[in-house]
Amino acid sequence: MSVEQVARDFIAMMSDVDRTKAQITADAVVSGGVLPQPMPALEALNIIGGLKAAFPDLKFEVQQVTVNGNQATVKAQWGGTNTGSLSLPMPGMPSIPPTGKKISVKDVYVVTVQGDKVSRMEVASPPDGGIPAALAQMGFQMPGM
């Protein structure tokens, strides 16, 4: 499978935590975005699990993929309807009750591919994207922002 296809499939299926786990190397790392420091991908998937619980219809739509060697930069749009409580495993982040609001935000991911698996992902959210934008659309703000 090509670097582009591995990265495209990985981002498109990120809302399915079990399928995502099967697509990462044992030592995969995630950094950037709202993460204060790089962390093992298996731990970072807890954030996706929190988003999926809050947005049962969570969907990641790949908009554009650019490949450079074994890295792919993936521009995506993600969102869903907030019908569940949002509890993100992050310091100082309170649980947010369901708002019923539909959100849609853009995000950028730099995915490093090793074989047919992802070994690293950096979340490079634009200033008006990512989890902070999702929270703003719900009427909340990230602690410390």
Helices and strands as residue ranges (DSSP letters): H 3-12, H 17-21, E 24-32, E 39-40, H 41-54, E 59-68, E 71-81, E 102-114, E 117-123, H 130-138
